[in-house]
Amino acid sequence: MYAAGVRAAVDCGLRLGWRLTDRGAGPAGAWGSAASLITEGAASLLRDNGRNGDRVLTIGNMNPQVRAAEYAVRGPIVIKAAEIEKELQQGSQKPFTEVIRANIGDAHAMGQQPITFLRQVVALCTDPELFESPQFPADAKERAQRILLDCGGQSLGSYSASQGLDCIRRDVAKYVETRDGGIPADPDNIYITTGASDGIITIMKLLVSGEGRMRTGLMIPIPQYPLYSAAISELNAVQINYYLDEDNGWALDKNELKRNVNAAREYCNPKALCIINPGNPTGQVQSKKCIEDVITFAYEEKLFLLADEVYQENIYSKDCKFHSFKKVLHEMGPEYSNTVELVSFHSTSKGYTGECGFRGGYMEVINMDPEVQAQLEKLLSVRLCSPVPGQVAMDVVVNPPKPGEESYEMFTLEKMGILHNLAEKAKLTEKVLNTIPGMRCNHLQGAMYAFPRIFIPSKAIIEAETHGMAPDMFYCMRLLEETGICVVPGSGFGQKEGTYHFRMTILLPVEKLKVLLQNIKEFHTKFLQKHA
């Protein structure tokens, strides 16, 4: 009876995906470490009352595309970091006193203070009684009043139109016109989204169709932001990689694009090309010539362009300038500007505001077939609208205080202070990483990250294989466990075979960033010595 119960408990554990070695037991001592697993298995059986095998939804029959999707930025390393944080809170002794999360571009979580004017406008929209307060400047009240007049019932709690509030779309169009030197922008081509991610996935949904060799192929840069690979997997499309040239500052080569699109046509239907500029995770800023080459390529190959431009305010190198795809497209003349289909994306999450939690963003569509655009609006209407507070935050990004207005001076000081600080941290990060033997970091021209290349000795690669890990995952896991530093392995973003990287954010306060960089230097030195 007892043996049968144990066997049932172990069977239950196996069905749930447990292994006897998961708690650190080696093969020889596996059964000696199984008691807790057996107890958990028996408890699970009692809990389920024998119904576990009868579940309608299981890991085996769920959507396989969802199961295949991966998002490294919040993957195994981050899960482990959370476990270590709990252990520290419970008094566990570690070689460090805190986990330093450098895995994600969340400025406020890293200590950046909100832009005062943005929060004032959102607060006024949220609680109109604050209009009576003398603590709020007149220009913030004017913007909030204008937005509330466009809201149903003059309340932020009402739904907006699916495209977003009319006044905010008009502000976005005006912002784009000013940014691009007067090139017209139509508010009807502006869609307010739940962050840039929502817009990117929505456009991908429109693009994906076909089966077999006619399945839609989407070209993405490698390294890439894992949103793209995860969305492609979820939508059952085909991922077409094109590699950025690390030895040439992560440059984009038109010949690389051509080679990969031709190869992909043997097994899928390439339909779109995604560009991230400035780059994530690589931090490069594309030149105007490069953007012209991309547009020419898209024109020649009949590809739809997706331009992820959420870091357009984050330019740190004096030799670099942000060029929007829309502006370059327009300047190339009617042959291109009237035919190449383009969607560009922006967000409240990056730039100098760093307001990730508001989930504000927009996309602008260019040269989209009117019938397809009607389908886009139908698709957006299914989710009713993006969060209205996020729309308000997006409005402040595109409609900040102007010279002569009450808030202009404070706003400018805060904005320039944040961007200057980020530029200094980019320079510091690049400088220190390049002093570490066995590590190389390209010039950080923009965005919010460093993506250094790391040398991993063959002995460490073999050890990683014994743990069932990619070498850079093994490296990052050891870095976390020994120093408390949480970064993301390059394999989560894609990289050329035989090369290894990690991505870290530069958003930490300067003093904490210095500590992090010094600890990485010491860890890497010891890691090389240990595995030499």
N, C-alpha and C positions, 0 to 999 in steps of 0.2 A: 504493500500500500504506500509506504513512505517512498520507496524507489520510484513508483509510478508517479507520485506527486512531484518528486524532484525532476523526473524526466519531462513532465508536462510543463513545469516551470521553466526549465531550460529551453524547451521547444518554443514556449511563449517568448522568451528572451530573444531567440534566434529570429522569430517572426518579426519582432520589433527592430531587428537590425543590430542587436547587441553582440559583442564578441567577448570571449573570456579574457582576452588580452587588453581590453579597453581600459582597464584600471591600472595598467602598467605592469601586469604580471607577464613574465616571460613564458615561453612554451612549457618549460619544465614545471613551473609553479602555477600554471593556469588554473588547475582545479582547486588548488589551495586558496586561490583568490576569488573563487566563484561564489562563495557563500552569499555575499551581498547581492550579486546578480540573481541568484536563485530566489532569495527572499523577495527581491523586487518583482521577479517573474511570477511568483506565487501570488503576491499582492495584486499584481495586474490581473491575474486570472480571476481572483475573488471579486475585484472591482468590476470587471467586465461580465462576470457571471456567465462565462463561456460564450459571450457574444462577439469576441474580437474578430473571429473569422467571418462574421456575418456583416461586417461594415459595408455600406454601400460604396463609400469612397476610401480607397486605399492607395498607398504609394505605387502599387502596381498598376492600378487602373485610372489614376489621375491623368490630367493632361500632360503628355510626355514633353511637350514644348516648355511648359512651366518648370518641370523637373530638370530639364537640361539647362535652363537659364542660370547664369551665375553673375554675381555682383560683388566683385572683389573688395570694393571700398568698404563694404559692411560684411565681409566674409569671415572665414575661420579665425584670422588674426584678431579681428575686432571682438568676436565672441570670446576668444581666450582672454583678451584684455579685460572684458567685463567680469569674467570669472576671477581674474587676479585682483581686480578692484574690490570685489566682495571679500576675498580672502584677507586683503589688507584691512578692510573695515572690521573684520572679525578678529584682528590681532595677529594674523599670521606674519611670521618673520621673513622678510625678503631682503635682497641686497639693495633695495631702493624703498622709498617711502610713498611714492605715488606713480601711477601710470600716466605717462605723457602721451596724449592722443595727437599724433601728427598724421593721421590717416585720412582726414576728410577736410574739405575746404569750407569749414563752418567758422566764419570769422568771430561771431559773438561768443561761441563756445570757447574760443581761444582768448577771450578777454577784450575784443574790440568793442568800443562803446558805440551805441546807436547814433545816427545823425539826428540831432535835436529836432530840426525842422520836420523831418519825416515822421517822427513819433508824435509831434504836436498835431500835424494834420490828421493822422490816424486817430489820435485820442479825441480830437474835436468831432470827427465823423462818428466815432463810437458813442460819445456822450455829448450830445449837443448842449447840455446845460453848461458845459465849459466855455461856451461862447460868451458867457457873462463874466468870465474871469479875466482880469487885467494882465495875468501872467502869460497869456497867449498873444503873440504878435498879430498885427492886422493882416499880414500877407498869408499867414497860416489859416486864419479864419476865412479869408476870402476864398482860398482854394477849397477848404472843407465845405463851405456854403455852396460853392459851385457844384461840387460832387454830390452833395446831399440833394440838391434840387433835381439831379438826374436819377436819383434812386426812387423806387416805388415807395410811396408813403414817406418820402424823405428820410428813409431809414436804411442804415447799412445792413440791417437784417433781412432785407428783401432780396429776391432774385434780381439779377441784372439780365439784360439780353444775353443770349448765348455767346455772342461775339465779344461781350464786355460792354461796360457803360459807354454811351456815345461820346460823352465829353472826354473820357480818358483815351479813347481811340483817336479822337481829334488831336489830343495833346501828343500822342505817340507819333502821329503823322507829321505834326509840326516839328517835333524833335528830330525825326529822320531827315526831313527836308533841311533843317539847319545843319545837322551833322554832315550831310552830303553836299553842302554848298548850293542848296537851292533846287536840287532835283526833286520834282513833285512826288508826293506820297499821298495815296488815296486812303482815307480812313476806312473805306469799305474793304480794303485789302489787309487791314490790321485786325488781328484776333488776340484778345487778352487770354492768356493761358495760365494754368496752374504750374508756375515755374516753366523754364524752357523745356524741361523733360516731357511735360504733357504735350507740348506742341510737336516735339520731335516724334514721339510715339504716334500721335494722331496722323501726321503726314506719312509715316511708315505704313500705317494701316491702309491708307489710300493706295499706296504704291504696290502692296504685295498681292500677287495673284499667280495663277498657273500651277501646273504640276510637271513633274519630270524635268526634262531639259528646258521647259518654259517657266519653271519657278523663278520668281523675281530674285535677282541678285543685287545686293547693296554693297557698294564699295566703301570701306572705312579705313582710316589710317591705322597703322600699327607702329608705335603704341597708340591705343585709343582709350576713350572714356568708356568704362564697361556698360554704361547704359545702352550703347549701340549694339554690342554683341548680345546682351541679354534680350533686348527688344527683337532683334533679328531671330534669335532662337525661339522666343515666345510666339512670334508670328509665323514660324515655319518658313522663313525666307532663307536665302543663301548668303552667307558672309563671304565677301571678296576682299581679301587683304591687299593693301598696298603699303609698302614699307617706307617710312621716313628715313632719311639718310643721317644717321647719328654722327658720322664722321664729318659731315658738312653742316653741323648745327641744326640737325633735324629738318633739313630742307626737303621740299617736295619736288620730285623729279617727274616731269611729264612722260619720259620714257618708261618709268616704273609703272605709271598709270596705264600706258598703252599695252605694256607687256602683260599686265594682270587682267585687263579687261578682255584681251584676245584669248587668253587661256581660259577665262571663265565662260566664254561663249560656247565652249565645248560641253558644258554641263548645266548651264542655267541661262537666264535672260537678264543680263545686267541692265538695270533700269535707273539707278540713282548713284550719286557720288556724294559722300559726306565729308565735309571739311570742318576742322576745329581750329579757329584762329582768333586770338592767340591759342597756342596748343595746350591741351590737357591730356597727358601729364607732362608734356615735354617742355612747355614754356617758351617755344619759339614764336616769333611774329612773322607772318608771311609778307614778303615784299609785294609791291604792286605788280611787278613782272611775273611773279609766281602766280598771283591771282589771275592775271591775264591768261597765263598758260592753262590754268585749270578751266577757265571759262571756254577757251578755245577747244580744249579737249572735250568738254561736255557738249559743246556745239557739234563737233565732228562726230562724236559717238552717240549723239542723241540721248544724253543722260540728264536726269532731273537733278538739280543741285540743292543740297541742304547745307546751309552755312551756319554753323554754331559759333556765334559771336558774343557769347556771354561775358568774355573777359576783355571787351573792347576798351574799357577804362584802365585796365591793368597793363600799362606799357611802362617799362622801367629803363630800357636802354635808350640813350640819347640818339643812337643811330637808327632807331626803329620808329615807325609810325603805323597806326592802325588805318587800314584801307577797307572800307566795307565792300562786300561783294556787289551790292547793288550799285554803288557809285562807280566802281570799275566797269561793271557791265554796261552802265549807261554811257560811260566815256568811250567804250569800244565801238559805239555807233549802232545804227538801227539794225544792221544785219544780225547782231548779237542781242541788243537790248530789246528787240521786239519778238525774239524767238526763244531764247534760253529760259527755261522754267527754273525759278529760284524761290526758295523759302529761307528767310533768315530769322534767327532766334536771339532773344535777349532776356535778361532776368534781373530780379532784385537781389538775387542771392550772392552775386559777385561784385565786381567793381569796387567802389568805396563804401557802399551801404552794407553789404554783407548780410542782408535781411533774408536768410534762408528760410526761416520758419513761416514767413508770410506767404510763401509759395506764389510769388508774383512773377509774371513774365508776359512776353508777347511774341507773336510771329507776324511777319509781313510776307505775303505771297505775291510773286511777280510772274506774269504771263501764264497763269494757270487757266486751263480750259474752263470756261464759264459753267459748263455742265458738271465738271468735277468740283468746282468751287461750291456749287449748290449742294453736292454730296458732302463736302467738308462741313458746311454749315449744318447739315442734317446730323452728321456724326457728333458735332460739338453740342447740338441741342439735346442729345441723349443724356449728357451729364449736366444739363440745365445751364450752369455757368461756372466760371472759376470763382474761388472765394473772393467776395467783394473787398474785405480788408486788404488782401493781396493786390487787388486792382488799384486800391488807393495808394499803396506803397509804390507800385509801378508808376503811378502818375507823378509822384514826387521825384522819382528818378528822372523822368523825361521832362518835368516841368518844375525845376528847382527855383529858389529865389533868384530874382534878377537884380542887376545893379540898380541901386536906388531904393530897393525894397528893404523893409525893416530887418529881415533875417539874413540878408545877403552876406554881410561881413562874417557873422558867426558860421554860417553854412560854408563859406569859402575856406575859412580857417580849418574847420573840421575836415572837409573833403581833402584839401591839399595836405593836411597833416597826416591823414591815413595813407594817402598814396605815396607821400615822401617816405613814411615809415616802412611801407611795403618795399619800396625800391631799395632802401638801406638793408632790409632783411634779406632781400634777394641777393644783393652784393655780398653780404656776410656769409650766407649759406654757400654760395658758389665758391667763395674764397676758401672757406674752411674745408669743404669736401674735397677740394683739389689739393689740399696738403696731406691727405690721407693716402699712404701707399696702398696700391691695389684698388683705388677708387678714382673715377673721373666724372666730372660734371660739366656739361655744356653750359654756355652762357645763358643765364636766366633773363631772357628779354622781356617776358611778360607772364600773365596768369598768376597762379598762387602756389606753385609747386616746384620742387627739384626732383629730377629723375636720374640720379647718378647711376653710372654703370659700375658694377662691383665685380672684382675678381674673386671667384670661389674655387679653392683648390680641389683637385680631383678626389682627395681623401674625403672632403666634406660632401662632394657630390655622391660618392658611394654611400656615405652614412645617410644622406637624405633619402636615397633609394630604399635603404633598409627600413626607413620610417614611412615609406609610401608617399613622400613629399617631393615636390619640385625643389631644386636646389635653393632658389631664392626664397621659397616659402620656408624651408628649413632654416635659412639664414635669418629671416625676419622673426620667426618663432623663437629662435635662440636669443635674438636681440631683445625681444619683449620679455622673455623669462629672466634674462640676466640684468637688464637695465630698466625695464618698465617702459621702454619706448615702443610705441605702436605705429608702425609704418606698413605700407601695403607692398607685397612683392610684385615685381615687374611682370611676372607671368600672368597676373590678373588683368593686365592691360595689353598684353601681347608684346613680343620682342623677337628679334632675330634669333634663330636657333644657335645655341652655344654662347649667347650673351645673357647676363643677369643684371637686374636693376632693382631698385625699390623707389616708390614714390613717397615723398614727405611734403607736408604743407609748410609754408614759410610764415604762417599766420600767428604763431606763438609770440608772446611778448619777448622783446629783445633779450632780456636776461635769461629767460627760460629757454629761448632758442640757443643761446650760447652754451648753456648746460647740456642741452640735447646734442648739439654738434660735438662737444667735447666727449660726451659719453659714447657717441657713435664712433668717434676716432679711437677711443680706448678699446671699445669692444672689437672693432674691426682688426686692430693690431693683434689682439689676443686670439681672435678667431683664426687669423692667418697662421699664427705661431702654433696653435693647437692642431691645425689640420695640415701643416706643412708636410 
